[in-house]
Amino acid sequence: MQILKDVKPIIENEPSLLEVPLPCVIVGDIHGQYDDLQRIFMMTGDKGRSGITMRRYVFLGDYVDRGPNSLECICCLFACKLIFPKMFNLLRGNHESAFINVHYGFYQELIERYGEELGNKLWAMFNDIFDLLPIAALIHKRILCMHGGLSPYLNSLDDIRNIKRPIKEMEESPLVCDLLWSDPVIGLTGFVKNVIRGISICFGEDTVLKTCEKLNLDMIVRAHQMMLNGFGFFCKRKMVTVFSAARYDLEKNNKGAVMIVDKNMKVGFLILHPVTTYASGHQMFIESYTQMSTDSGYTSIELLSHEEQITTYDPTEVYDAEKMKSQNRKEINVPIRKKKKDSRSTSRSVKTTQTTQTTQTTQTTQTTQLESKK
């Protein structure tokens, strides 16, 4: 309980829109997969160290629910926030709400481990802090990060800065609801009701382009949806979805990923490959973890809008506006569509390259360069 009492005032005093300098690591959904959280620290840190002191992190939310170790994940992150408050930036996800995590695993985990009386008390204390978490982060004034997506109520960055917290119910702020819950959809124009999730809205590519222009952004980074390769681009790479829980979907055996933004605004991805088995029970908070030999090295993708995108996708996973009405799924994947080559010059150059490096296993690397508008 002490860690909750200590971290609460730190989070409470943060703004709703965090201002984050370069360089940094962006982490998507964790969902109680403590193994993957430790792998991320190993992959992004200094060799031979945990890496926690060597990197600045932006976590996009959904720390709890679904996985077996929600408590370890959130306590680890809160402990890191206490020790390195400026290096660990924790945003709120849609599962950091009592009306969600009472149903999807976190509440049940606390009751099983601590009994009904103490479990209920801890659950309430955690959710009091969740209600205070910042809503979005702005990296180097050019990359906007949130858990869910865009909103018709988002007209300026001050709209986020002016959000008053705590927020216990989504009805208190439609803007917060959308930033935590909304989804991009291929083929959609503007905003429509999100009939898949039953809450918030969906938005199309035109909304992404307008928002980037209106807010003077290079890119929007979100989480909220499982990506087969751990990350997926949308709208000519103006938006990217990052999902960090590997093997979240047991049937599709998805990869996880984290996004790296270096001091020169070069963007890349580290891939977490699925492992055969994860720990089935609760784990020691202080356990050490050995990096998987299959985890990839740094990835390189330089973004040039006239080049083809190199990431492939399964056409069966495309969800467009028409299919939404009949699709009975909780998640809408946003895959990457290949673009035809265009010889026209652009104000922001985007060039795609692919390199291969050999370690213990052959690893494919991909890199992404965002150049400031001249």
Backbone torsions as a table, in degrees:
resi	resn	phi	psi	omega
1	MET	NA	-28.4	-175.9
2	GLN	-62.9	-38.7	-179.6
3	ILE	-62.5	-34.3	178.4
4	LEU	-69.4	-41.1	178.9
5	LYS	-65.3	-35.3	-177.0
6	ASP	-78.0	-36.7	-175.3
7	VAL	-81.6	-23.8	-175.4
8	LYS	-57.2	-49.7	-179.4
9	PRO	-65.3	-29.2	177.8
10	ILE	-64.6	-47.9	-179.7
11	ILE	-69.1	-38.4	-178.3
12	GLU	-62.2	-32.7	-176.8
13	ASN	-87.6	-1.2	177.6
14	GLU	-81.6	153.9	176.7
15	PRO	-74.6	162.8	178.0
16	SER	-69.4	-28.5	174.1
17	LEU	-113.7	109.5	179.9
18	LEU	-78.5	138.8	174.9
19	GLU	-101.5	115.4	-172.2
20	VAL	-117.6	125.7	177.2
21	PRO	-82.4	172.8	175.7
22	LEU	-91.2	155.5	-7.2
23	PRO	-84.3	169.6	178.3
24	CYS	-160.0	164.4	176.4
25	VAL	-114.5	130.8	179.5
26	ILE	-107.5	125.6	-176.1
27	VAL	-117.0	131.7	178.6
28	GLY	-88.5	-155.0	-176.9
29	ASP	-54.4	135.4	174.6
30	ILE	-106.6	-41.5	175.8
31	HIS	49.6	52.2	171.7
32	GLY	70.6	14.2	179.3
33	GLN	-96.7	84.0	-174.8
34	TYR	-63.2	-33.7	175.4
35	ASP	-54.8	-46.8	-177.4
36	ASP	-68.4	-35.6	177.0
37	LEU	-61.2	-42.9	178.3
38	GLN	-68.2	-36.7	176.0
39	ARG	-61.7	-39.5	179.3
40	ILE	-62.5	-43.8	178.0
41	PHE	-63.2	-39.4	178.6
42	MET	-66.1	-41.1	-175.6
43	MET	-73.2	-32.5	-174.3
44	THR	-97.5	-6.4	-174.8
45	GLY	-96.2	178.5	177.7
46	ASP	-69.6	145.0	179.9
47	LYS	-59.1	131.3	178.2
48	GLY	83.9	-0.1	178.5
49	ARG	-125.8	169.8	176.1
50	SER	-68.1	-26.9	178.9
51	GLY	86.5	-6.5	-174.5
52	ILE	-63.3	-35.1	-178.7
53	THR	-83.5	-8.5	-171.3
54	MET	-98.9	-6.8	-174.5
55	ARG	-133.5	153.6	170.0
56	ARG	-102.3	129.8	-174.1
57	TYR	-115.8	145.3	166.3
58	VAL	-122.4	111.9	177.4
59	PHE	-96.7	132.1	-171.6
60	LEU	-92.4	8.6	175.8
61	GLY	101.9	-177.0	-174.3
62	ASP	58.2	61.7	177.9
63	TYR	-84.6	-26.7	-172.7
64	VAL	-116.1	173.2	177.7
65	ASP	81.3	153.8	173.9
66	ARG	72.2	-54.3	-179.8
67	GLY	-79.2	171.0	-173.4
68	PRO	-81.9	-13.2	-171.2
69	ASN	-130.1	52.5	177.8
70	SER	-60.2	-40.5	-176.7
71	LEU	-64.5	-44.0	178.2
72	GLU	-61.9	-42.2	-178.6
73	CYS	-61.9	-51.3	-174.5
74	ILE	-72.6	-34.5	177.4
75	CYS	-68.5	-38.9	177.0
76	CYS	-60.8	-46.0	-178.9
77	LEU	-68.2	-38.8	177.0
78	PHE	-65.5	-38.3	177.6
79	ALA	-64.2	-42.2	177.2
80	CYS	-63.9	-37.7	178.2
81	LYS	-63.6	-37.6	178.3
82	LEU	-65.6	-42.3	-175.0
83	ILE	-79.7	-40.5	-177.7
84	PHE	-126.7	70.3	-172.3
85	PRO	-61.8	-29.0	-179.0
86	LYS	-88.0	-15.3	-177.3
87	MET	-94.9	-20.6	-179.9
88	PHE	-113.6	110.5	-179.7
89	ASN	-108.3	110.7	-173.7
90	LEU	-107.6	112.8	177.2
91	LEU	-92.5	163.1	179.3
92	ARG	-88.2	135.7	172.4
93	GLY	-106.4	173.8	-178.5
94	ASN	-68.9	-20.2	177.5
95	HIS	-85.4	-5.6	173.2
96	GLU	-88.5	52.1	177.4
97	SER	-141.3	137.6	-175.6
98	ALA	-60.1	-37.8	-175.7
99	PHE	-71.1	-12.4	175.3
100	ILE	-100.1	-53.5	-173.4
101	ASN	-74.1	-4.7	170.7
102	VAL	-73.7	-19.6	-175.5
103	HIS	-107.6	-23.3	-167.3
104	TYR	-111.1	19.8	168.1
105	GLY	128.3	-36.7	-173.8
106	PHE	-66.2	-46.2	179.3
107	TYR	-61.6	-46.0	-179.1
108	GLN	-62.9	-37.3	178.9
109	GLU	-62.8	-42.6	179.9
110	LEU	-67.4	-40.0	179.1
111	ILE	-65.5	-42.7	-179.9
112	GLU	-64.3	-36.1	-174.0
113	ARG	-87.5	-28.5	-173.4
114	TYR	-124.9	0.2	-177.8
115	GLY	84.2	168.7	-171.5
116	GLU	-67.3	-44.7	-174.9
117	GLU	-66.6	-55.6	-179.1
118	LEU	-70.2	-36.1	179.1
119	GLY	-60.3	-43.8	177.8
120	ASN	-64.9	-38.4	179.7
121	LYS	-65.6	-44.3	178.9
122	LEU	-65.2	-41.8	179.8
123	TRP	-59.1	-42.6	178.8
124	ALA	-66.3	-38.6	179.8
125	MET	-66.4	-42.7	177.6
126	PHE	-61.5	-45.0	-177.1
127	ASN	-69.9	-27.2	173.1
128	ASP	-61.8	-37.2	177.7
129	ILE	-76.0	-40.3	177.5
130	PHE	-55.8	-38.4	-179.5
131	ASP	-65.1	-16.3	-178.1
132	LEU	-99.3	-9.5	-174.6
133	LEU	-60.3	142.6	174.7
134	PRO	-57.7	155.8	-172.7
135	ILE	-97.0	-31.8	-176.0
136	ALA	-152.1	166.6	177.3
137	ALA	-135.7	143.9	177.8
138	LEU	-116.9	112.7	-177.2
139	ILE	-93.6	119.5	176.3
140	HIS	54.3	27.2	179.4
141	LYS	61.9	12.3	-174.9
142	ARG	-127.5	-19.4	-178.2
143	ILE	-122.0	117.3	-179.9
144	LEU	-97.7	129.7	-177.7
145	CYS	-119.0	138.9	172.3
146	MET	-154.1	173.2	-180.0
147	HIS	-78.3	-49.8	-173.3
148	GLY	-93.9	-84.9	-176.6
149	GLY	-173.8	-151.5	-172.4
150	LEU	-89.6	172.3	-174.7
151	SER	-149.1	146.0	173.4
152	PRO	-66.8	-13.8	178.7
153	TYR	-89.9	-0.5	-179.6
154	LEU	-96.7	100.6	-179.5
155	ASN	-113.2	-17.5	176.4
156	SER	-157.1	162.5	177.6
157	LEU	-65.6	-24.8	177.1
158	ASP	-65.5	-24.8	176.1
159	ASP	-61.6	-35.0	176.8
160	ILE	-78.6	-43.3	-179.7
161	ARG	-58.3	-32.2	-175.4
162	ASN	-87.0	1.9	177.9
163	ILE	-65.6	127.7	178.9
164	LYS	-92.8	132.0	178.3
165	ARG	-119.8	153.9	11.2
166	PRO	-78.7	157.6	174.6
167	ILE	-124.1	110.3	-177.0
168	LYS	-93.2	-33.3	-178.9
169	GLU	-121.0	138.1	-179.2
170	MET	-63.1	-25.3	179.2
171	GLU	-65.0	-18.9	-179.7
172	GLU	-67.4	-28.8	-176.9
173	SER	-149.4	103.3	176.0
174	PRO	-58.3	-33.0	178.4
175	LEU	-63.6	-47.4	178.6
176	VAL	-62.6	-42.1	178.4
177	CYS	-55.6	-46.0	-179.4
178	ASP	-69.1	-40.9	179.9
179	LEU	-63.3	-24.9	179.0
180	LEU	-96.1	-21.2	-167.2
181	TRP	-124.1	-22.6	-168.9
182	SER	-72.2	161.5	-175.9
183	ASP	-133.3	144.5	170.5
184	PRO	-81.2	146.6	-179.5
185	VAL	-135.7	131.6	178.5
186	ILE	-67.8	134.8	175.7
187	GLY	84.5	2.9	-178.6
188	LEU	-95.0	145.9	173.9
189	THR	-115.3	130.1	178.6
190	GLY	72.7	-142.9	-178.4
191	PHE	-119.6	142.4	171.5
192	VAL	-137.2	162.1	177.5
193	LYS	-63.2	138.0	-179.8
194	ASN	-83.6	90.4	-176.1
195	VAL	-75.8	-18.2	179.4
196	ILE	-72.4	-48.5	-178.0
197	ARG	-86.6	-23.3	-177.7
198	GLY	77.8	15.9	178.6
199	ILE	-155.0	149.4	176.6
200	SER	66.2	-154.7	-171.9
201	ILE	-135.2	171.7	169.4
202	CYS	-117.8	155.2	-178.2
203	PHE	-137.8	158.8	-177.6
204	GLY	-106.4	-177.6	-178.1
205	GLU	-63.1	-34.6	-179.8
206	ASP	-61.5	-35.1	178.5
207	THR	-67.1	-39.9	178.3
208	VAL	-62.1	-47.0	-179.4
209	LEU	-62.5	-44.2	-179.9
210	LYS	-64.5	-40.4	-179.0
211	THR	-66.9	-42.3	178.5
212	CYS	-61.5	-40.8	179.3
213	GLU	-69.4	-43.5	-176.8
214	LYS	-66.3	-38.7	-177.0
215	LEU	-98.3	3.3	178.6
216	ASN	59.9	52.4	-176.8
217	LEU	-110.4	150.0	171.1
218	ASP	-88.3	-34.0	-174.1
219	MET	-158.6	153.9	173.0
220	ILE	-118.6	129.7	-178.9
221	VAL	-116.1	131.4	-178.1
222	ARG	-137.6	177.5	176.1
223	ALA	-129.7	-129.2	165.0
224	HIS	80.7	-22.5	-177.9
225	GLN	-133.3	136.8	178.5
226	MET	-67.3	131.1	175.7
227	MET	-113.8	132.4	-177.5
228	LEU	-58.1	-39.7	-178.9
229	ASN	-95.7	8.3	-179.5
230	GLY	91.1	-23.7	176.3
231	PHE	-151.2	155.5	179.1
232	GLY	-153.2	138.6	-179.4
233	PHE	-92.2	155.5	180.0
234	PHE	-145.2	143.1	174.2
235	CYS	59.7	63.0	175.4
236	LYS	53.8	37.4	177.7
237	ARG	64.9	20.8	172.0
238	LYS	-79.3	-19.9	178.0
239	MET	-132.0	140.5	176.2
240	VAL	-133.7	138.7	175.4
241	THR	-102.5	128.1	179.9
242	VAL	-116.1	125.9	-179.8
243	PHE	-129.5	121.5	-167.9
244	SER	-106.0	-0.7	-179.6
245	ALA	-94.4	102.2	179.2
246	ALA	-71.4	147.0	179.5
247	ARG	56.7	31.5	174.5
248	TYR	-64.8	-42.6	174.1
249	ASP	-97.5	107.7	-174.1
250	LEU	-65.0	-31.8	-179.3
251	GLU	-74.6	-44.1	-177.9
252	LYS	-85.9	-14.7	175.7
253	ASN	53.6	51.1	-174.3
254	ASN	-66.4	154.6	172.0
255	LYS	-86.6	163.3	171.1
256	GLY	-111.9	166.4	179.5
257	ALA	-153.9	154.7	167.6
258	VAL	-126.7	153.0	-176.4
259	MET	-108.3	131.8	179.4
260	ILE	-108.6	129.7	173.5
261	VAL	-118.3	114.3	-175.9
262	ASP	-87.4	-176.9	-173.5
263	LYS	-67.2	-16.9	179.4
264	ASN	-102.5	15.6	-178.4
265	MET	67.3	21.6	172.4
266	LYS	-81.1	131.4	-174.1
267	VAL	-112.6	133.5	177.9
268	GLY	-144.8	175.8	-175.6
269	PHE	-133.7	138.9	170.3
270	LEU	-105.2	132.6	-173.9
271	ILE	-103.0	131.6	172.2
272	LEU	-100.0	112.4	179.4
273	HIS	-79.3	147.7	178.6
274	PRO	-62.6	144.4	172.7
275	VAL	-104.3	161.4	-175.6
276	THR	-64.7	-44.0	-179.2
277	THR	-138.4	148.3	171.9
278	TYR	-111.4	159.1	176.3
279	ALA	-57.6	131.5	-174.2
280	SER	-87.9	-18.2	-177.0
281	GLY	-116.7	-173.9	179.4
282	HIS	-72.9	144.1	-173.3
283	GLN	-116.8	158.2	176.8
284	MET	-64.3	134.5	-179.0
285	PHE	-61.5	-33.4	-174.1
286	ILE	-96.1	11.8	-176.0
287	GLU	-61.0	148.5	172.9
288	SER	-88.1	161.6	-177.5
289	TYR	-140.3	135.5	178.6
290	THR	-96.4	130.9	-178.0
291	GLN	-64.8	138.4	178.2
292	MET	-69.8	137.6	-179.9
293	SER	-67.1	-19.2	-179.4
294	THR	-87.8	-8.1	178.4
295	ASP	-64.5	136.2	-172.2
296	SER	-78.5	160.3	171.0
297	GLY	-81.3	-170.1	-176.7
298	TYR	-66.6	149.0	-173.6
299	THR	-109.4	149.1	-176.9
300	SER	-129.9	120.9	174.9
301	ILE	-139.8	117.2	174.5
302	GLU	-99.7	124.6	-169.9
303	LEU	-84.8	115.6	172.4
304	LEU	-128.0	118.5	-170.1
305	SER	-62.9	-21.4	-178.0
306	HIS	-89.7	-1.7	178.3
307	GLU	-96.9	158.8	177.2
308	GLU	-73.3	146.2	174.5
309	GLN	-79.6	140.6	-170.5
310	ILE	-93.1	-16.1	-178.7
311	THR	-77.9	130.8	-179.1
312	THR	-95.2	167.1	179.3
313	TYR	-149.7	163.2	177.4
314	ASP	-90.0	117.4	-177.5
315	PRO	-56.7	-23.5	180.0
316	THR	-69.5	-11.7	-178.0
317	GLU	-96.7	2.2	179.4
318	VAL	-77.1	127.1	176.6
319	TYR	-117.1	113.9	178.8
320	ASP	-105.0	-178.8	-173.7
321	ALA	-62.3	-36.9	-178.7
322	GLU	-70.8	-40.9	-177.6
323	LYS	-69.0	-21.3	-178.3
324	MET	-58.2	-34.6	-175.0
325	LYS	-66.9	-31.1	-176.2
326	SER	-107.5	-7.9	-175.8
327	GLN	-82.0	121.4	-178.1
328	ASN	-101.3	66.8	178.5
329	ARG	-129.1	150.7	179.2
330	LYS	-83.0	-22.3	-176.5
331	GLU	-120.7	144.0	175.2
332	ILE	-114.4	109.2	178.0
333	ASN	-74.6	144.3	177.7
334	VAL	-114.7	89.5	-178.2
335	PRO	-78.5	178.1	-178.3
336	ILE	-101.2	132.5	176.5
337	ARG	-105.0	138.7	-179.4
338	LYS	-73.4	141.6	179.7
339	LYS	-105.2	146.1	173.9
340	LYS	-72.6	148.9	179.0
341	LYS	-67.4	141.5	-178.2
342	ASP	-134.0	124.3	-175.8
343	SER	-79.4	-7.7	-178.1
344	ARG	-65.9	141.9	177.9
345	SER	-78.2	154.6	179.3
346	THR	-129.5	158.4	-179.5
347	SER	-70.9	-30.7	173.7
348	ARG	-112.8	117.3	-177.9
349	SER	-82.4	144.4	-179.4
350	VAL	-137.0	117.4	-175.3
351	LYS	-126.5	133.9	-177.0
352	THR	-106.0	125.2	176.2
353	THR	-129.6	156.3	179.5
354	GLN	-136.8	126.8	179.6
355	THR	-122.6	158.9	-179.6
356	THR	-126.1	132.8	176.2
357	GLN	-125.5	151.9	-177.8
358	THR	-113.2	124.8	171.2
359	THR	-119.8	-132.7	174.1
360	GLN	-67.3	-29.8	174.1
361	THR	-128.6	160.2	178.0
362	THR	-75.2	128.5	-175.1
363	GLN	-123.7	135.7	177.4
364	THR	-93.7	130.0	178.1
365	THR	-115.1	144.6	-178.8
366	GLN	-135.8	136.5	-178.9
367	THR	-125.0	151.7	-177.6
368	THR	-129.0	123.6	-179.7
369	GLN	-111.9	124.1	173.7
370	LEU	-106.2	119.3	179.4
371	GLU	-101.9	139.3	-179.2
372	SER	-65.4	146.6	-178.7
373	LYS	-66.5	126.9	-178.6
374	LYS	-82.0	NA	NA
